[in-house]
Each structure stands twice: as C-alpha cells, then as structure tokens.
Amino acid sequence: MATARSRLYQTGRTVLNLGKRANFKAPCLPFAYCRFSTDVIDKNNTCRTSPWHLHGAVCLQRAAMVSKQKTPLEEEVERLMWQMEMEKSLYSDHEIRLFEDAERMRRKQEDDYETDDEDTEQDIVTAHDMEDMWEQKLKHFKAAEIVTEADKKNDRTSLNRKLDEYLILLVKEKLGNNDIWLLPQVEWQLGETLRKTAERALSTLSGNSIKATFLGNAPCGFYKYKYPKDKRTESSTGAKVFFFKALLLDGDLKKFKKKEDYVWVRRNELKDYLKAEYLSQVNRFLIDL
C-alpha cells in the first residue's frame, strides 16, 4: 500500500515522484496538498479529505461583431493617417488607368491623330464609366442597423444585441434555497484536469450545442465561497472555483435553458446580477479591448 510520502504531487503539467527520495520528510506546513487538492496532508503526515470542493467555471464571451463608434480623437487620427498615406503612397491601378484614359482622349482631339488598333474596338469601358457604375451600386447599398430589435426590447437572453461590445454568459444556479447568478460551473471529478472540468461545465449546460475556444490550460481567476450554514458539514465547508476563459464560436442556449435562467450581458451589466465579492474576482481577469 502506497503511503502519503509516495504519492504523486501534481501542479499543472509537472509531476514529481517524491517517493524516490529516501530521506524525504513531509514539509512542516499546516497543510500540503495531494490528490489534486481534494485531500490534504496535515503536520502529523496523515492524509485526510479537504472540506473544500473544487469547481471549474467558464467565462464564455461573445466577441464584438462590429466596430465601436469612433471618438473625436480617433477620427482626427484617422484623417491624419489617411493624409500621410495619400502623400506617401504610389498611384493605384485605377488611378493609372484614369491617366491613360485622359491621355487617349487628348490624342483623339489632335489634328494629326491616327487610329490605333485598340480604338477600333466597340464599347470601350473607361475608368470613369466604372466609377459611375460603382456610384450607382453605392446608392442602392443600405447598411444594417447597429441597434437591433433585441437592443430596443432590452432582451438580455439574445446574442443579437450590443454588437459593438463583448458579452458574457451568466446562468442562474440553485445554492441552498437561493437562486444565484454565476458563471457556468461544475464540480471537479477524479481524473480530470481543471480545464476539462470547465469544458464539461459548458457542454453540460448546452448539450454540446455551443462551440467555443478555450484560452489556455491555466485558470485565469479564482474564487472561494462557503455553503449556506444549513448545508455545511465537517467534511463540506464550501467551494473553490477556478475560472477559465473561452470565446464563443457558434451556438446558443435557446433550446436548452429557460429564458429566465441565463443572460448575455456586458461587463458594466454584471453588477446587476453578481454579488460584490464574486464580481470583484471576475473583474480581475476581464479586459476591455
């Protein structure tokens, strides 16, 4: 039977077989973690179950679909960059063709003009003709509205809202007798990495209908909370949650969750749902781009 000294200590991808050291002594710390933090070794070298349950959570974000409205400073910089580009750039193929057409028309108006083979062709389309066609197409073009129907109704269950900002998925979970808004999470299972746990949280939530890309193998954030007093026991005090970021590629939750059980919100709308301590930890790994 393997003893606590011969257990495999795993941190990320580094695995150290501490049992190979003949004179190994347990560290003189209050607790040393083993079995991926579900068990702990106390100062008497005995392994016991931790009262904290591990959870993996996913911060699923829908990226912005359109560019934000430019600020006056950004518009001024854009005009300056266009001016510098115009002054330093070479002529485009279209501009060169305009010069060639102008030169051809000038030669046609001269008295000693001789017809070239290229002028015998019928229905020659000049660069000016092409510009006229482009202007006609532009008149019929109508850009889509940035403010959508979901924006007008303030439908926070829709992904088709706030197209110029990123959205974050929140779900309603039962914690004791209370309904709490959280990032999707599930409890860690033996044999899983924490990233696999976060991936399972998303697949369980959506029935594998959501496709997403996870950003890295290491957690981007951490939060610890205690269970309600009536749910706490000596072996079950609370949960330690490790957050992972993911970007939405495709899919939605319309077929798998009731509308009142999930929302897609902007960063400044998180305060309407999350508790202050939880929100402060989430804000630490969110970046406004």
C-alpha positions in Angstrom: 0.0 0.0 0.0 1.5 3.3 -1.0 2.0 5.9 1.8 1.4 9.6 1.7 5.2 10.1 1.1 5.0 8.1 -2.2 2.0 10.0 -3.6 2.4 11.8 -6.9 2.3 15.6 -6.4 0.9 17.3 -9.5 1.0 21.0 -10.2 -0.1 21.8 -13.8 2.0 19.6 -16.1 4.8 19.0 -13.6 4.7 15.6 -11.9 7.3 14.8 -9.2 7.6 11.3 -7.7 8.6 12.4 -4.2 8.8 8.7 -3.1 12.1 8.3 -4.9 13.9 10.4 -2.2 15.0 8.0 0.6 15.2 10.7 3.2 12.0 12.6 2.3 10.2 14.3 5.1 6.8 15.8 4.8 7.0 19.7 4.8 6.5 21.3 8.1 3.4 23.3 6.9 -0.1 23.2 8.2 -1.3 21.6 5.0 0.3 20.0 1.9 -1.9 19.2 -1.0 -2.2 15.7 -2.6 -4.7 14.0 -5.0 -5.0 17.3 -6.9 -6.1 19.2 -3.8 -9.1 17.1 -2.8 -7.0 15.6 0.1 -4.5 17.3 2.4 -1.6 16.1 4.5 -1.5 17.6 7.9 1.5 18.2 10.1 1.2 14.7 11.5 1.7 13.2 8.0 -1.8 11.9 7.8 -3.9 12.4 4.7 -7.5 13.5 5.1 -10.2 14.8 2.9 -10.4 18.5 2.4 -13.7 20.2 3.3 -13.4 22.4 0.2 -14.9 21.1 -3.1 -13.1 22.1 -6.3 -15.1 23.5 -9.2 -14.2 24.5 -12.8 -16.0 27.5 -14.3 -16.0 29.0 -17.7 -16.2 32.7 -18.6 -17.7 32.4 -22.1 -17.5 35.6 -24.1 -19.2 36.5 -27.4 -16.8 38.9 -29.2 -17.9 42.2 -30.6 -19.5 41.9 -34.1 -18.9 45.4 -35.4 -16.5 48.2 -34.6 -17.3 50.8 -32.0 -18.2 54.3 -32.9 -15.0 56.4 -33.2 -14.3 59.1 -30.6 -13.4 62.6 -31.9 -9.7 61.9 -31.2 -9.8 58.6 -33.1 -11.5 60.4 -36.1 -8.8 63.1 -36.1 -6.0 60.4 -36.0 -7.7 58.6 -38.8 -7.8 61.7 -41.0 -4.1 62.3 -40.3 -3.2 58.7 -41.2 -5.2 59.0 -44.5 -3.4 62.2 -45.4 0.0 60.7 -44.7 -1.0 57.6 -46.7 -2.1 59.8 -49.6 1.1 61.8 -49.7 3.5 58.8 -49.5 1.7 56.2 -51.5 2.1 55.2 -55.2 -0.7 55.5 -57.7 -3.2 52.6 -57.7 -4.0 50.7 -60.9 -7.3 52.5 -61.2 -5.6 55.9 -60.9 -3.1 54.9 -63.6 -5.9 53.9 -65.8 -7.6 57.3 -65.4 -4.4 58.9 -66.5 -4.2 56.6 -69.6 -7.8 57.3 -70.5 -7.2 61.1 -70.2 -4.1 60.8 -72.4 -6.1 58.8 -75.0 -8.8 61.4 -75.1 -6.3 64.2 -75.5 -4.7 62.4 -78.5 -8.0 61.9 -80.2 -8.6 65.6 -80.1 -5.4 66.4 -82.0 -5.5 67.1 -85.8 -2.8 64.5 -86.6 -4.4 61.7 -84.6 -4.0 58.3 -86.1 -6.4 55.5 -85.1 -4.8 52.7 -83.0 -5.9 49.1 -83.1 -7.2 49.5 -79.5 -9.5 52.3 -80.6 -11.3 50.2 -83.2 -12.9 48.1 -80.5 -16.5 48.9 -79.8 -18.0 49.8 -76.3 -14.7 50.6 -74.6 -15.3 50.9 -70.8 -13.2 53.7 -69.3 -12.2 54.2 -65.7 -14.8 57.0 -65.4 -17.5 54.6 -66.6 -16.5 52.2 -63.9 -16.7 54.9 -61.3 -20.2 55.8 -62.4 -21.3 52.1 -62.0 -19.8 52.0 -58.5 -21.6 55.1 -57.5 -24.9 53.6 -58.7 -24.3 50.5 -56.6 -23.4 52.6 -53.6 -26.7 54.4 -53.9 -28.6 51.1 -53.6 -26.5 49.8 -50.7 -28.1 50.0 -47.2 -26.0 49.2 -44.1 -27.6 47.1 -41.4 -28.7 48.7 -38.2 -26.3 48.5 -35.3 -29.1 48.9 -32.8 -31.1 45.6 -33.1 -34.6 44.6 -32.1 -33.1 42.9 -29.0 -31.5 46.2 -28.0 -34.8 48.0 -28.3 -36.5 45.4 -26.1 -33.5 45.0 -23.8 -33.6 41.3 -24.3 -30.6 40.1 -22.5 -31.1 36.5 -23.5 -30.3 37.3 -27.1 -26.9 37.2 -28.6 -28.0 39.7 -31.3 -27.6 42.7 -29.0 -24.8 45.2 -28.2 -23.0 44.2 -31.4 -20.1 46.6 -30.7 -19.3 45.1 -27.3 -18.4 41.7 -26.0 -21.0 39.8 -24.0 -20.5 37.3 -21.1 -22.8 34.4 -20.3 -24.3 34.1 -16.8 -26.5 31.3 -15.6 -28.8 31.0 -12.6 -27.8 28.3 -10.2 -29.5 26.9 -7.1 -27.4 27.4 -3.9 -29.3 26.2 -0.9 -32.7 27.8 -1.1 -31.5 30.7 -3.1 -31.1 31.3 -6.8 -27.7 32.8 -7.5 -26.3 34.2 -10.8 -22.8 32.7 -11.6 -20.5 31.9 -14.5 -21.3 28.3 -15.6 -19.5 25.8 -13.3 -19.5 22.1 -12.2 -17.7 20.2 -9.5 -14.3 18.6 -10.4 -14.2 14.8 -10.8 -11.4 12.5 -10.2 -9.1 12.1 -13.2 -10.0 15.4 -14.7 -7.8 18.5 -15.2 -9.5 21.7 -14.2 -9.8 22.8 -17.8 -11.6 19.6 -18.6 -14.0 20.4 -15.8 -14.6 23.8 -17.2 -15.2 22.3 -20.7 -17.7 19.8 -19.1 -19.5 22.7 -17.4 -20.1 24.3 -20.9 -21.1 21.0 -22.6 -23.4 20.0 -19.8 -25.1 23.4 -19.9 -25.7 23.5 -23.7 -25.9 19.8 -24.6 -22.8 20.2 -26.8 -24.6 22.7 -28.9 -22.1 25.5 -28.2 -18.7 25.6 -29.9 -16.1 27.6 -28.1 -12.3 28.0 -28.0 -10.7 27.9 -24.5 -7.8 30.3 -23.9 -5.0 28.4 -22.3 -4.7 25.5 -19.8 -4.2 27.5 -16.7 -7.0 29.2 -14.7 -7.4 33.0 -15.2 -9.1 33.6 -11.9 -10.1 32.1 -8.5 -12.9 32.5 -6.1 -13.8 30.8 -2.8 -17.2 30.8 -1.0 -18.8 28.9 1.8 -22.0 27.0 1.5 -25.1 28.2 3.4 -24.9 27.3 7.1 -27.7 24.8 6.9 -25.8 23.0 4.1 -22.3 23.0 5.8 -20.9 19.9 7.4 -17.5 19.0 8.9 -16.5 17.4 5.5 -18.2 20.0 3.3 -17.4 23.7 4.1 -17.6 25.4 0.7 -16.2 25.5 -2.9 -13.1 26.7 -4.5 -13.8 27.9 -8.1 -11.2 28.1 -10.8 -12.2 30.3 -13.8 -11.2 29.6 -17.5 -11.8 32.0 -20.4 -13.4 30.8 -23.7 -14.6 32.6 -26.9 -17.9 31.7 -28.4 -17.6 30.4 -32.0 -21.2 29.1 -32.7 -24.4 28.0 -31.0 -26.9 29.3 -28.4 -28.8 28.2 -25.3 -32.4 28.8 -26.6 -33.2 25.1 -26.8 -31.6 24.0 -23.6 -32.3 26.7 -21.0 -35.3 28.7 -20.0 -35.1 32.4 -20.8 -35.2 33.4 -17.2 -32.2 31.1 -16.4 -29.5 32.7 -18.5 -28.4 36.1 -19.8 -25.7 37.5 -22.1 -24.5 40.8 -20.5 -21.9 43.4 -21.0 -19.2 44.0 -18.4 -20.9 47.0 -16.9 -24.1 45.0 -16.5 -22.5 42.3 -14.4 -23.2 44.3 -11.3 -26.9 43.8 -11.8 -26.5 40.0 -11.3 -23.3 39.1 -9.5 -22.6 39.6 -5.8 -19.9 42.2 -4.9 -17.2 39.7 -3.8 -17.8 37.4 -6.7 -17.8 40.4 -9.2 -14.5 41.8 -7.8 -12.8 38.5 -8.6 -14.3 38.2 -12.1 -13.3 41.8 -12.9 -9.7 41.0 -12.2 -9.4 38.9 -15.4 -11.7 40.8 -17.7 -10.1 43.2 -20.2 -11.8 45.9 -22.2 -10.5 46.0 -25.7 
